[in-house]
């Protein structure tokens, strides 16, 4: 039986699967954006895959938007579970983890 103290293992598993799914989708978007950027005519003769601002922007903001949307989705689910009196802490943790991951990804990408 689920309680409101955060010990519901099923809710924890769901939150972890959700977080990992969002991360997987963001990784796929990153790979697709990198492949798109590397195969553009503007980057054909360049030494690097990300040769111009359009390529850098696509690779930087594509996955970041996915992580942002996933974090917001986790927080919405947190609120829904809280209002229903169900265990919600794992979902809040998933939301914060996705937000921190998005921030780290943007910081690393913006510095390069």
C-alpha positions in Angstrom: 0.0 0.0 0.0 1.3 3.5 -0.9 1.9 5.9 1.8 2.8 9.6 1.8 6.2 9.2 3.4 8.0 8.5 0.2 8.5 4.7 0.7 6.4 3.5 -2.2 8.7 1.3 -4.3 6.4 1.2 -7.3 6.4 5.1 -7.5 10.2 5.1 -7.2 10.5 2.6 -10.0 8.1 4.6 -12.2 10.0 7.9 -11.5 13.4 6.2 -12.3 12.0 4.7 -15.5 10.6 8.1 -16.5 13.8 9.9 -15.8 15.9 7.4 -17.7 13.4 7.5 -20.6 13.7 11.3 -20.8 17.5 11.1 -20.7 17.4 8.5 -23.5 15.2 10.7 -25.7 17.5 13.6 -25.1 20.5 11.5 -26.1 18.8 10.4 -29.3 18.0 14.1 -30.1 21.6 15.0 -29.4 22.9 12.3 -31.8 20.4 13.2 -34.5 21.2 16.9 -34.2 24.9 16.1 -34.4 24.5 13.9 -37.5 22.3 16.6 -39.1 24.9 19.3 -38.3 27.8 17.2 -39.6 26.1 16.4 -42.9 25.0 19.9 -43.9 26.5 21.5 -47.0 27.7 24.4 -44.9 29.9 22.0 -42.8 31.0 19.7 -45.6 34.5 21.2 -45.9 34.9 22.1 -42.2 37.3 20.4 -39.9 34.8 20.1 -37.0 31.3 18.7 -36.9 29.8 21.8 -35.4 31.1 24.4 -37.8 28.7 27.2 -37.4 26.2 28.8 -35.0 23.2 26.9 -36.4 24.8 23.5 -35.8 26.0 24.5 -32.3 22.5 25.8 -31.4 20.8 22.6 -32.6 23.1 20.3 -30.6 23.0 22.5 -27.5 19.3 23.4 -27.2 17.6 20.3 -28.7 18.5 18.0 -25.8 18.1 20.8 -23.3 14.5 21.4 -24.3 13.8 17.7 -23.9 15.3 17.7 -20.4 13.4 20.8 -19.5 10.1 19.3 -20.7 10.8 16.1 -18.9 11.6 18.0 -15.6 8.4 20.0 -15.9 6.5 16.8 -16.6 8.0 15.2 -13.5 7.0 18.2 -11.4 3.4 18.1 -12.8 3.3 14.4 -11.8 4.7 15.3 -8.4 1.9 17.8 -7.8 -0.8 15.4 -9.0 0.4 12.7 -6.7 0.7 15.2 -3.8 -2.9 16.3 -4.3 -4.1 12.7 -4.4 -2.3 12.0 -1.1 0.1 9.5 -2.7 3.9 9.2 -2.5 5.4 12.0 -4.4 9.0 12.5 -3.3 10.6 10.2 -5.9 8.9 12.2 -8.7 10.2 15.5 -7.2 13.7 14.0 -7.2 13.3 13.0 -10.8 12.3 16.5 -11.7 15.2 18.1 -9.9 17.6 15.6 -11.4 16.5 16.4 -14.9 16.7 20.1 -14.2 20.2 19.8 -12.9 21.2 17.6 -15.8 19.8 20.2 -18.2 21.8 23.0 -16.5 25.0 21.0 -16.5 24.5 20.1 -20.2 23.9 23.8 -21.1 26.9 24.9 -19.0 29.3 22.4 -20.7 27.9 23.1 -24.1 28.0 26.8 -23.8 31.6 26.8 -22.6 32.8 24.9 -25.7 
